[in-house]
């Protein structure tokens, strides 16, 4: 007996922004019977300048917290959903749901609960429109007391629940705490929900539908018309997502990576496009590099001390100071008598003087400083492993653009090269690297 193909499909906010987008989603789901489990986000922007429902819900929460009248904003939210239902011409009465949510707001419901209602209500509508069963994510996704995803419990409960349902809609973005209260993932967390569902049902493919035809090699707001990546590995995606690429939530990789399930990034508005395949491993190398991504807003803490390399425990003491201040580091570019620690600038707020004093006390450096306005750029690609001179090409591209490199780091895995430049040179540097590797 041949096992049946199963696909899990997740649709982003732009894919479900209005009734017309709902119809596109329904056509996509119904086009293949193997698309059995659907994970929706909350309605996104319908046009430039429009509001995302999640942002409106956060605004409603803040207004209620301040004791202000929430009715005008709440009506904007409810009317958006009522309008979708009316245009779809389906039986889906959300009046009771909105009465309950409004009452919860007035009685100071938690922020996560309020924010999660965007996905919850969209899933209610979509399940009615598709004729699929609705399964509340709060009943199948669980967090620990520390607010961390309880992956094993979630997988066990989710698998048992979904085996009873041939077709179902599970809202993205949230689950439940041990006491039953709602807990959300970080923004973009519906990607994680889709990944969790895919793992639970041992899906053959996890389709992540968005408003672009795949994962782009660079940020289109910086590089003009960047190419689409045909195939990318989990490890490469993890590197690029961490450094700012935003098509897929970086934590969404882990559940499917654990199960070896490929992800296909697809475009709801152009479903015929192949999109990007995200796979465990690949021998296919269309280019030396797979993609480029980066972020601004970093600082470098630099310590200098003669004979540092022979001082046992020096690095440990530096990192312990940062750990005690709840600060994680990004990179450690160091020399024989120097140690540099790159951190997110925002994490230093209100702690700079204390950190400097603690580092001086613990390590007795000859000099110590914190320099801000640093940007990091990651050049990622499995093709770099077998290609000679990749780092030289990166450096030459930057040099030809008259940009000073603050730091360069390449791990032993040869999967990525990290460079640091001034914030003001970030966009220019990223464009220069892209042009160096990608033919016009």
Secondary structure, DSSP 8 states (H G I E B T S, - for coil): ------EEEEE-GGGGSSHHHHHHHHHHHHH-TTEEEEEE-----SSTT---HHHHHHHHHHHHHTT---HHHHHHHHHHHHHHHHHHT-----HHHHHHHHHHHHTT--HHHHHHHHHHHHHHHHHHHHT-EEE-GGGT-BB-TTS-B-HHHHHHHHHHHHTT-SSEEE-SSEEE-TTS-EEE-STTTHHHHHHHHHHHTT-SEEEEEESSSS-BSS-TTTSTT--B-SEEEHHHHHHHHHTT--SS-GGGHHHHHHHT-EEEEEEGGGTTS--EEEES-----SSS--EEEEEEEEEEEEEE-TTGGGSTTHHHHHHHHHHHTT---SB--B-SSEEEEEEEGGGGTTTHHHHHHHHHHHH--SEEEEEEEEEEEEEE-GGGGS-TTHHHHHHHHHHHTT---SEEEE-TT-SEEEEEEEGGGHHHHHHHHHHHHS--
